[in-house]
């Protein structure tokens, strides 16, 4: 019989995750965090993937995603290589991006990539599936398109925040800012379609409303959502507010400057409008859309969200390489 190759688990889009997977990842991440409490626990994690190597190929700016992936690799004992600027690689000599990425697959066991090009991660994953070394690809941000691992850590943060309030089901999440080009918005909105009676309020200037493709997908999935340009009304009824910055790196000719986004800045005086139990999130980096004075409020969860990202990525690496089986989970 012909030997059929099994494709690895690529992480390309948040639309590939279903509810059982999301619930599993939340429990796995919680369990893995407990290993952080002792030297023995951390040494155990370091042994899990000490035989694996990762390539971090990040050709768009990144602080958190890069560092949290790199640190996650270190936590499970993986060695890492990195390219953060394609002008230092043979792409500069005219090598195609496909050939460059195929080259990485000769040396490492996984490629974690951030790129300005939507769809590139999918293309590379399909190409590698046809080769003798089909290493897994993780999409760590693909232009304005998708950011599936950010969406996973956002779900983990929401889930943890609502653990005593019945979880994410039935909650209202308000997303604020540049909803048109924010990839975190696209990926998280899609994941929220996996929950029951969850509602999204999209609050943005008219110029930055969600794209038609996302709107149609959410309608087709039956997710309840509304779009508004009244931030204050939305805040009164929300369980979580997810603030994002203007994604002006995608401007063609400085058009963001012509949009008045100031009404969509979350200010300290907004806090009194919000529920006591509400949570405030931001994928970071922030500019003036999120008041520094909010940091001291117990509802601000973005610094935790950032650290949750590292643990979610540890969990994801163990899942991709099948060593999640070596983490003893509580009964689901
Ligand atoms: C986000 C991104 O890169 O899309 N940042 C992140 O990964 N934490 C959000 C942003 O850059 O605005």
Boltz pocket constraint, residues with backbone or C-beta under 6 A from the ligand:
constraints:
  - pocket:
      binder: B
      contacts: [[A, 61], [A, 64], [A, 65], [A, 140], [A, 141], [A, 147], [A, 150], [A, 183], [A, 184], [A, 244], [A, 245], [A, 283], [A, 284], [A, 285]]
      max_distance: 6.0
